[in-house]
Amino acid sequence: MLDTLPYEKVVQYHAKNLAAAQRLQTAQQVNLHTTKRLFEDTDDLTQSLKQTLTKKRKELDQALNHTQKELQEPRKSHDSTQKMAQKIT
């Protein structure tokens, strides 16, 4: 097909293909950069979530331990509840 076209048309054809290939390469580089940033952001969010979950787990464990101690010593729990109620009122 290219054999039968004038030289100028062949040059234009290859120039268009080269321009399209360059645009494609640029798009692929942008895509690669964007993908890399998304992975970095995902890693950052994952680390943040792990830290938050660890902190909340510790808080819940402390609250559970406190509640268990109060259940084992109901009188002290009742007294402390009354003292808190008096402070509030």
Biopython code that builds the backbone (N, CA, C, O; Angstrom):
import numpy as np
from Bio.PDB.StructureBuilder import StructureBuilder

atoms = [
    (1, "MET", "N", (0.822, -1.189, 0.000)),
    (1, "MET", "CA", (0.000, 0.000, 0.000)),
    (1, "MET", "C", (0.868, 1.256, 0.000)),
    (1, "MET", "O", (0.640, 2.168, -0.795)),
    (2, "LEU", "N", (1.862, 1.308, 0.886)),
    (2, "LEU", "CA", (2.714, 2.487, 0.949)),
    (2, "LEU", "C", (3.583, 2.619, -0.302)),
    (2, "LEU", "O", (4.065, 3.708, -0.615)),
    (3, "ASP", "N", (3.779, 1.519, -1.011)),
    (3, "ASP", "CA", (4.607, 1.546, -2.226)),
    (3, "ASP", "C", (3.978, 2.412, -3.307)),
    (3, "ASP", "O", (4.686, 3.015, -4.114)),
    (4, "THR", "N", (2.669, 2.474, -3.326)),
    (4, "THR", "CA", (1.980, 3.181, -4.405)),
    (4, "THR", "C", (1.702, 4.645, -4.087)),
    (4, "THR", "O", (1.263, 5.392, -4.962)),
    (5, "LEU", "N", (1.949, 5.066, -2.852)),
    (5, "LEU", "CA", (1.685, 6.451, -2.458)),
    (5, "LEU", "C", (2.887, 7.337, -2.795)),
    (5, "LEU", "O", (4.030, 6.879, -2.812)),
    (6, "PRO", "N", (2.606, 8.597, -3.059)),
    (6, "PRO", "CA", (3.722, 9.526, -3.270)),
    (6, "PRO", "C", (4.541, 9.660, -1.975)),
    (6, "PRO", "O", (4.035, 9.428, -0.877)),
    (7, "TYR", "N", (5.801, 10.036, -2.131)),
    (7, "TYR", "CA", (6.727, 10.146, -1.006)),
    (7, "TYR", "C", (6.171, 11.043, 0.097)),
    (7, "TYR", "O", (6.278, 10.699, 1.274)),
    (8, "GLU", "N", (5.588, 12.173, -0.252)),
    (8, "GLU", "CA", (5.057, 13.109, 0.737)),
    (8, "GLU", "C", (3.962, 12.460, 1.591)),
    (8, "GLU", "O", (3.897, 12.682, 2.800)),
    (9, "LYS", "N", (3.117, 11.669, 0.962)),
    (9, "LYS", "CA", (2.032, 10.990, 1.699)),
    (9, "LYS", "C", (2.618, 9.961, 2.665)),
    (9, "LYS", "O", (2.120, 9.799, 3.778)),
    (10, "VAL", "N", (3.664, 9.274, 2.245)),
    (10, "VAL", "CA", (4.302, 8.278, 3.108)),
    (10, "VAL", "C", (4.920, 8.982, 4.323)),
    (10, "VAL", "O", (4.809, 8.499, 5.449)),
    (11, "VAL", "N", (5.569, 10.124, 4.083)),
    (11, "VAL", "CA", (6.167, 10.886, 5.174)),
    (11, "VAL", "C", (5.073, 11.364, 6.127)),
    (11, "VAL", "O", (5.229, 11.269, 7.344)),
    (12, "GLN", "N", (3.968, 11.877, 5.582)),
    (12, "GLN", "CA", (2.860, 12.327, 6.431)),
    (12, "GLN", "C", (2.292, 11.168, 7.251)),
    (12, "GLN", "O", (1.990, 11.320, 8.435)),
    (13, "TYR", "N", (2.152, 10.015, 6.609)),
    (13, "TYR", "CA", (1.636, 8.824, 7.279)),
    (13, "TYR", "C", (2.529, 8.459, 8.464)),
    (13, "TYR", "O", (2.035, 8.214, 9.565)),
    (14, "HIS", "N", (3.842, 8.421, 8.239)),
    (14, "HIS", "CA", (4.776, 8.062, 9.310)),
    (14, "HIS", "C", (4.830, 9.160, 10.380)),
    (14, "HIS", "O", (4.975, 8.858, 11.565)),
    (15, "ALA", "N", (4.718, 10.407, 9.981)),
    (15, "ALA", "CA", (4.719, 11.515, 10.946)),
    (15, "ALA", "C", (3.495, 11.427, 11.859)),
    (15, "ALA", "O", (3.595, 11.662, 13.063)),
    (16, "LYS", "N", (2.343, 11.087, 11.280)),
    (16, "LYS", "CA", (1.129, 10.933, 12.086)),
    (16, "LYS", "C", (1.284, 9.763, 13.058)),
    (16, "LYS", "O", (0.895, 9.856, 14.222)),
    (17, "ASN", "N", (1.860, 8.653, 12.562)),
    (17, "ASN", "CA", (2.071, 7.490, 13.427)),
    (17, "ASN", "C", (3.056, 7.807, 14.551)),
    (17, "ASN", "O", (2.869, 7.383, 15.691)),
    (18, "LEU", "N", (4.104, 8.554, 14.216)),
    (18, "LEU", "CA", (5.086, 8.943, 15.224)),
    (18, "LEU", "C", (4.435, 9.851, 16.274)),
    (18, "LEU", "O", (4.653, 9.673, 17.472)),
    (19, "ALA", "N", (3.648, 10.810, 15.825)),
    (19, "ALA", "CA", (2.963, 11.717, 16.763)),
    (19, "ALA", "C", (2.006, 10.930, 17.657)),
    (19, "ALA", "O", (1.922, 11.178, 18.859)),
    (20, "ALA", "N", (1.289, 9.984, 17.060)),
    (20, "ALA", "CA", (0.354, 9.161, 17.849)),
    (20, "ALA", "C", (1.128, 8.310, 18.855)),
    (20, "ALA", "O", (0.691, 8.148, 19.995)),
    (21, "ALA", "N", (2.264, 7.771, 18.445)),
    (21, "ALA", "CA", (3.079, 6.958, 19.343)),
    (21, "ALA", "C", (3.618, 7.815, 20.492)),
    (21, "ALA", "O", (3.684, 7.352, 21.631)),
    (22, "GLN", "N", (3.999, 9.049, 20.201)),
    (22, "GLN", "CA", (4.494, 9.946, 21.247)),
    (22, "GLN", "C", (3.383, 10.306, 22.233)),
    (22, "GLN", "O", (3.616, 10.366, 23.441)),
    (23, "ARG", "N", (2.185, 10.543, 21.721)),
    (23, "ARG", "CA", (1.051, 10.835, 22.618)),
    (23, "ARG", "C", (0.736, 9.629, 23.501)),
    (23, "ARG", "O", (0.445, 9.759, 24.690)),
    (24, "LEU", "N", (0.802, 8.465, 22.886)),
    (24, "LEU", "CA", (0.553, 7.237, 23.637)),
    (24, "LEU", "C", (1.608, 7.054, 24.733)),
    (24, "LEU", "O", (1.283, 6.701, 25.867)),
    (25, "GLN", "N", (2.854, 7.293, 24.386)),
    (25, "GLN", "CA", (3.926, 7.160, 25.370)),
    (25, "GLN", "C", (3.735, 8.158, 26.514)),
    (25, "GLN", "O", (3.924, 7.805, 27.679)),
    (26, "THR", "N", (3.366, 9.386, 26.196)),
    (26, "THR", "CA", (3.116, 10.397, 27.227)),
    (26, "THR", "C", (1.959, 9.958, 28.123)),
    (26, "THR", "O", (2.034, 10.070, 29.347)),
    (27, "ALA", "N", (0.902, 9.464, 27.513)),
    (27, "ALA", "CA", (-0.256, 8.997, 28.280)),
    (27, "ALA", "C", (0.138, 7.835, 29.189)),
    (27, "ALA", "O", (-0.318, 7.758, 30.329)),
    (28, "GLN", "N", (0.975, 6.939, 28.697)),
    (28, "GLN", "CA", (1.419, 5.807, 29.508)),
    (28, "GLN", "C", (2.278, 6.276, 30.681)),
    (28, "GLN", "O", (2.178, 5.730, 31.780)),
    (29, "GLN", "N", (3.120, 7.285, 30.453)),
    (29, "GLN", "CA", (3.942, 7.817, 31.540)),
    (29, "GLN", "C", (3.079, 8.482, 32.607)),
    (29, "GLN", "O", (3.324, 8.326, 33.803)),
    (30, "VAL", "N", (2.068, 9.224, 32.160)),
    (30, "VAL", "CA", (1.143, 9.857, 33.106)),
    (30, "VAL", "C", (0.390, 8.781, 33.883)),
    (30, "VAL", "O", (0.221, 8.884, 35.098)),
    (31, "ASN", "N", (-0.054, 7.763, 33.180)),
    (31, "ASN", "CA", (-0.770, 6.665, 33.821)),
    (31, "ASN", "C", (0.113, 5.961, 34.844)),
    (31, "ASN", "O", (-0.342, 5.634, 35.940)),
    (32, "LEU", "N", (1.372, 5.728, 34.489)),
    (32, "LEU", "CA", (2.311, 5.084, 35.406)),
    (32, "LEU", "C", (2.525, 5.949, 36.647)),
    (32, "LEU", "O", (2.521, 5.444, 37.770)),
    (33, "HIS", "N", (2.709, 7.240, 36.443)),
    (33, "HIS", "CA", (2.908, 8.162, 37.568)),
    (33, "HIS", "C", (1.669, 8.184, 38.464)),
    (33, "HIS", "O", (1.784, 8.140, 39.689)),
    (34, "THR", "N", (0.494, 8.251, 37.854)),
    (34, "THR", "CA", (-0.756, 8.281, 38.619)),
    (34, "THR", "C", (-0.932, 6.982, 39.407)),
    (34, "THR", "O", (-1.323, 7.009, 40.574)),
    (35, "THR", "N", (-0.646, 5.865, 38.776)),
    (35, "THR", "CA", (-0.765, 4.569, 39.444)),
    (35, "THR", "C", (0.198, 4.495, 40.622)),
    (35, "THR", "O", (-0.160, 4.013, 41.697)),
    (36, "LYS", "N", (1.414, 4.972, 40.416)),
    (36, "LYS", "CA", (2.406, 4.975, 41.496)),
    (36, "LYS", "C", (1.911, 5.817, 42.670)),
    (36, "LYS", "O", (2.026, 5.397, 43.821)),
    (37, "ARG", "N", (1.366, 6.993, 42.393)),
    (37, "ARG", "CA", (0.842, 7.864, 43.448)),
    (37, "ARG", "C", (-0.324, 7.194, 44.176)),
    (37, "ARG", "O", (-0.436, 7.292, 45.398)),
    (38, "LEU", "N", (-1.191, 6.512, 43.421)),
    (38, "LEU", "CA", (-2.315, 5.821, 44.055)),
    (38, "LEU", "C", (-1.832, 4.739, 45.002)),
    (38, "LEU", "O", (-2.375, 4.585, 46.096)),
    (39, "PHE", "N", (-0.813, 3.985, 44.592)),
    (39, "PHE", "CA", (-0.264, 2.959, 45.474)),
    (39, "PHE", "C", (0.359, 3.588, 46.715)),
    (39, "PHE", "O", (0.194, 3.072, 47.820)),
    (40, "GLU", "N", (1.075, 4.700, 46.543)),
    (40, "GLU", "CA", (1.668, 5.382, 47.695)),
    (40, "GLU", "C", (0.581, 5.890, 48.639)),
    (40, "GLU", "O", (0.683, 5.737, 49.856)),
    (41, "ASP", "N", (-0.455, 6.494, 48.069)),
    (41, "ASP", "CA", (-1.563, 6.992, 48.894)),
    (41, "ASP", "C", (-2.259, 5.849, 49.622)),
    (41, "ASP", "O", (-2.637, 5.980, 50.786)),
    (42, "THR", "N", (-2.423, 4.727, 48.925)),
    (42, "THR", "CA", (-3.055, 3.560, 49.533)),
    (42, "THR", "C", (-2.211, 3.049, 50.690)),
    (42, "THR", "O", (-2.739, 2.703, 51.747)),
    (43, "ASP", "N", (-0.888, 3.003, 50.486)),
    (43, "ASP", "CA", (-0.004, 2.578, 51.572)),
    (43, "ASP", "C", (-0.104, 3.518, 52.770)),
    (43, "ASP", "O", (-0.164, 3.069, 53.914)),
    (44, "ASP", "N", (-0.120, 4.826, 52.503)),
    (44, "ASP", "CA", (-0.243, 5.806, 53.583)),
    (44, "ASP", "C", (-1.555, 5.624, 54.347)),
    (44, "ASP", "O", (-1.584, 5.646, 55.578)),
    (45, "LEU", "N", (-2.633, 5.446, 53.592)),
    (45, "LEU", "CA", (-3.941, 5.252, 54.238)),
    (45, "LEU", "C", (-3.982, 3.955, 55.038)),
    (45, "LEU", "O", (-4.571, 3.905, 56.118)),
    (46, "THR", "N", (-3.358, 2.910, 54.507)),
    (46, "THR", "CA", (-3.323, 1.629, 55.205)),
    (46, "THR", "C", (-2.573, 1.765, 56.522)),
    (46, "THR", "O", (-3.023, 1.265, 57.554)),
    (47, "GLN", "N", (-1.432, 2.440, 56.486)),
    (47, "GLN", "CA", (-0.655, 2.646, 57.719)),
    (47, "GLN", "C", (-1.446, 3.467, 58.734)),
    (47, "GLN", "O", (-1.461, 3.149, 59.924)),
    (48, "SER", "N", (-2.092, 4.507, 58.263)),
    (48, "SER", "CA", (-2.894, 5.353, 59.149)),
    (48, "SER", "C", (-4.037, 4.550, 59.766)),
    (48, "SER", "O", (-4.317, 4.666, 60.959)),
    (49, "LEU", "N", (-4.686, 3.743, 58.947)),
    (49, "LEU", "CA", (-5.789, 2.921, 59.441)),
    (49, "LEU", "C", (-5.295, 1.907, 60.466)),
    (49, "LEU", "O", (-5.951, 1.686, 61.484)),
    (50, "LYS", "N", (-4.147, 1.290, 60.208)),
    (50, "LYS", "CA", (-3.588, 0.334, 61.171)),
    (50, "LYS", "C", (-3.294, 1.015, 62.499)),
    (50, "LYS", "O", (-3.582, 0.459, 63.559)),
    (51, "GLN", "N", (-2.722, 2.217, 62.449)),
    (51, "GLN", "CA", (-2.417, 2.948, 63.682)),
    (51, "GLN", "C", (-3.697, 3.294, 64.439)),
    (51, "GLN", "O", (-3.765, 3.146, 65.659)),
    (52, "THR", "N", (-4.702, 3.750, 63.711)),
    (52, "THR", "CA", (-5.966, 4.107, 64.339)),
    (52, "THR", "C", (-6.618, 2.879, 64.964)),
    (52, "THR", "O", (-7.115, 2.941, 66.088)),
    (53, "LEU", "N", (-6.617, 1.767, 64.237)),
    (53, "LEU", "CA", (-7.223, 0.545, 64.772)),
    (53, "LEU", "C", (-6.476, 0.041, 66.003)),
    (53, "LEU", "O", (-7.097, -0.415, 66.964)),
    (54, "THR", "N", (-5.161, 0.120, 65.978)),
    (54, "THR", "CA", (-4.367, -0.302, 67.128)),
    (54, "THR", "C", (-4.691, 0.562, 68.344)),
    (54, "THR", "O", (-4.861, 0.053, 69.452)),
    (55, "LYS", "N", (-4.774, 1.875, 68.125)),
    (55, "LYS", "CA", (-5.097, 2.801, 69.220)),
    (55, "LYS", "C", (-6.489, 2.502, 69.780)),
    (55, "LYS", "O", (-6.676, 2.439, 70.995)),
    (56, "LYS", "N", (-7.465, 2.319, 68.884)),
    (56, "LYS", "CA", (-8.835, 2.039, 69.335)),
    (56, "LYS", "C", (-8.912, 0.691, 70.048)),
    (56, "LYS", "O", (-9.641, 0.547, 71.029)),
    (57, "ARG", "N", (-8.163, -0.292, 69.560)),
    (57, "ARG", "CA", (-8.161, -1.609, 70.202)),
    (57, "ARG", "C", (-7.627, -1.491, 71.629)),
    (57, "ARG", "O", (-8.170, -2.095, 72.554)),
    (58, "LYS", "N", (-6.555, -0.707, 71.802)),
    (58, "LYS", "CA", (-6.009, -0.508, 73.151)),
    (58, "LYS", "C", (-7.024, 0.177, 74.050)),
    (58, "LYS", "O", (-7.195, -0.203, 75.208)),
    (59, "GLU", "N", (-7.700, 1.196, 73.511)),
    (59, "GLU", "CA", (-8.714, 1.903, 74.298)),
    (59, "GLU", "C", (-9.846, 0.958, 74.705)),
    (59, "GLU", "O", (-10.309, 0.987, 75.845)),
    (60, "LEU", "N", (-10.283, 0.124, 73.768)),
    (60, "LEU", "CA", (-11.355, -0.828, 74.080)),
    (60, "LEU", "C", (-10.897, -1.874, 75.092)),
    (60, "LEU", "O", (-11.655, -2.258, 75.983)),
    (61, "ASP", "N", (-9.651, -2.334, 74.953)),
    (61, "ASP", "CA", (-9.122, -3.293, 75.922)),
    (61, "ASP", "C", (-9.069, -2.685, 77.327)),
    (61, "ASP", "O", (-9.405, -3.342, 78.312)),
    (62, "GLN", "N", (-8.640, -1.415, 77.403)),
    (62, "GLN", "CA", (-8.595, -0.738, 78.696)),
    (62, "GLN", "C", (-9.997, -0.585, 79.288)),
    (62, "GLN", "O", (-10.205, -0.805, 80.481)),
    (63, "ALA", "N", (-10.949, -0.207, 78.443)),
    (63, "ALA", "CA", (-12.328, -0.056, 78.913)),
    (63, "ALA", "C", (-12.894, -1.405, 79.362)),
    (63, "ALA", "O", (-13.602, -1.484, 80.366)),
    (64, "LEU", "N", (-12.580, -2.459, 78.615)),
    (64, "LEU", "CA", (-13.055, -3.795, 78.989)),
    (64, "LEU", "C", (-12.442, -4.239, 80.315)),
    (64, "LEU", "O", (-13.136, -4.773, 81.181)),
    (65, "ASN", "N", (-11.148, -4.014, 80.466)),
    (65, "ASN", "CA", (-10.491, -4.380, 81.728)),
    (65, "ASN", "C", (-11.096, -3.608, 82.897)),
    (65, "ASN", "O", (-11.331, -4.169, 83.967)),
    (66, "HIS", "N", (-11.340, -2.343, 82.686)),
    (66, "HIS", "CA", (-11.943, -1.524, 83.736)),
    (66, "HIS", "C", (-13.342, -2.043, 84.084)),
    (66, "HIS", "O", (-13.705, -2.146, 85.256)),
    (67, "THR", "N", (-14.109, -2.364, 83.057)),
    (67, "THR", "CA", (-15.467, -2.878, 83.279)),
    (67, "THR", "C", (-15.428, -4.214, 84.003)),
    (67, "THR", "O", (-16.231, -4.457, 84.903)),
    (68, "GLN", "N", (-14.498, -5.081, 83.615)),
    (68, "GLN", "CA", (-14.383, -6.381, 84.293)),
    (68, "GLN", "C", (-14.017, -6.213, 85.755)),
    (68, "GLN", "O", (-14.534, -6.925, 86.616)),
    (69, "LYS", "N", (-13.119, -5.265, 86.039)),
    (69, "LYS", "CA", (-12.759, -5.006, 87.434)),
    (69, "LYS", "C", (-13.968, -4.502, 88.204)),
    (69, "LYS", "O", (-14.194, -4.905, 89.345)),
    (70, "GLU", "N", (-14.743, -3.625, 87.586)),
    (70, "GLU", "CA", (-15.942, -3.107, 88.257)),
    (70, "GLU", "C", (-16.951, -4.218, 88.511)),
    (70, "GLU", "O", (-17.622, -4.217, 89.543)),
    (71, "LEU", "N", (-17.066, -5.169, 87.584)),
    (71, "LEU", "CA", (-18.001, -6.270, 87.767)),
    (71, "LEU", "C", (-17.542, -7.206, 88.879)),
    (71, "LEU", "O", (-18.358, -7.801, 89.582)),
    (72, "GLN", "N", (-16.231, -7.328, 89.028)),
    (72, "GLN", "CA", (-15.705, -8.191, 90.095)),
    (72, "GLN", "C", (-15.873, -7.542, 91.466)),
    (72, "GLN", "O", (-15.960, -8.237, 92.478)),
    (73, "GLU", "N", (-15.919, -6.228, 91.499)),
    (73, "GLU", "CA", (-16.076, -5.499, 92.756)),
    (73, "GLU", "C", (-17.298, -4.588, 92.630)),
    (73, "GLU", "O", (-17.146, -3.375, 92.486)),
    (74, "PRO", "N", (-18.506, -5.155, 92.684)),
    (74, "PRO", "CA", (-19.704, -4.374, 92.430)),
    (74, "PRO", "C", (-19.915, -3.239, 93.433)),
    (74, "PRO", "O", (-20.436, -2.188, 93.060)),
    (75, "ARG", "N", (-19.530, -3.422, 94.679)),
    (75, "ARG", "CA", (-19.757, -2.371, 95.675)),
    (75, "ARG", "C", (-18.937, -1.124, 95.334)),
    (75, "ARG", "O", (-19.452, -0.007, 95.373)),
    (76, "LYS", "N", (-17.653, -1.322, 94.998)),
    (76, "LYS", "CA", (-16.814, -0.186, 94.638)),
    (76, "LYS", "C", (-17.364, 0.501, 93.394)),
    (76, "LYS", "O", (-17.377, 1.728, 93.295)),
    (77, "SER", "N", (-17.818, -0.316, 92.448)),
    (77, "SER", "CA", (-18.390, 0.238, 91.222)),
    (77, "SER", "C", (-19.606, 1.086, 91.547)),
    (77, "SER", "O", (-19.774, 2.180, 91.008)),
    (78, "HIS", "N", (-20.451, 0.579, 92.428)),
    (78, "HIS", "CA", (-21.657, 1.311, 92.814)),
    (78, "HIS", "C", (-21.287, 2.612, 93.521)),
    (78, "HIS", "O", (-21.872, 3.662, 93.258)),
    (79, "ASP", "N", (-20.324, 2.529, 94.407)),
    (79, "ASP", "CA", (-19.877, 3.728, 95.121)),
    (79, "ASP", "C", (-19.297, 4.761, 94.162)),
    (79, "ASP", "O", (-19.594, 5.950, 94.274)),
    (80, "SER", "N", (-18.473, 4.310, 93.222)),
    (80, "SER", "CA", (-17.867, 5.255, 92.280)),
    (80, "SER", "C", (-18.936, 5.856, 91.373)),
    (80, "SER", "O", (-18.840, 7.020, 90.986)),
    (81, "THR", "N", (-19.947, 5.072, 91.036)),
    (81, "THR", "CA", (-21.038, 5.593, 90.217)),
    (81, "THR", "C", (-21.798, 6.670, 90.981)),
    (81, "THR", "O", (-22.163, 7.701, 90.417)),
    (82, "GLN", "N", (-22.036, 6.424, 92.276)),
    (82, "GLN", "CA", (-22.726, 7.428, 93.089)),
    (82, "GLN", "C", (-21.897, 8.700, 93.210)),
    (82, "GLN", "O", (-22.437, 9.805, 93.150)),
    (83, "LYS", "N", (-20.590, 8.548, 93.382)),
    (83, "LYS", "CA", (-19.720, 9.713, 93.488)),
    (83, "LYS", "C", (-19.739, 10.520, 92.192)),
    (83, "LYS", "O", (-19.762, 11.751, 92.221)),
    (84, "MET", "N", (-19.730, 9.817, 91.051)),
    (84, "MET", "CA", (-19.800, 10.506, 89.764)),
    (84, "MET", "C", (-21.126, 11.235, 89.616)),
    (84, "MET", "O", (-21.177, 12.361, 89.121)),
    (85, "ALA", "N", (-22.193, 10.584, 90.049)),
    (85, "ALA", "CA", (-23.513, 11.207, 89.960)),
    (85, "ALA", "C", (-23.575, 12.451, 90.843)),
    (85, "ALA", "O", (-24.191, 13.448, 90.467)),
    (86, "GLN", "N", (-22.955, 12.400, 91.990)),
    (86, "GLN", "CA", (-22.940, 13.570, 92.879)),
    (86, "GLN", "C", (-22.137, 14.713, 92.267)),
    (86, "GLN", "O", (-22.504, 15.880, 92.406)),
    (87, "LYS", "N", (-21.036, 14.373, 91.584)),
    (87, "LYS", "CA", (-20.229, 15.404, 90.932)),
    (87, "LYS", "C", (-21.008, 16.081, 89.812)),
    (87, "LYS", "O", (-20.889, 17.288, 89.599)),
    (88, "ILE", "N", (-21.793, 15.302, 89.110)),
    (88, "ILE", "CA", (-22.557, 15.836, 87.980)),
    (88, "ILE", "C", (-23.667, 16.759, 88.467)),
    (88, "ILE", "O", (-23.924, 17.804, 87.870)),
    (89, "THR", "N", (-24.328, 16.359, 89.568)),
    (89, "THR", "CA", (-25.461, 17.163, 90.061)),
    (89, "THR", "C", (-25.045, 18.272, 90.981)),
    (89, "THR", "O", (-25.892, 19.021, 91.466)),
]
sb = StructureBuilder()
sb.init_structure("model")
sb.init_model(0)
sb.init_chain("A")
sb.init_seg("    ")
for serial, (resi, resn, name, xyz) in enumerate(atoms, 1):
    if name == "N":
        sb.init_residue(resn, " ", resi, " ")
    sb.init_atom(name, np.array(xyz, "f"), 0.0, 1.0, " ", f" {name:<3s}", serial, name[0])
structure = sb.get_structure()
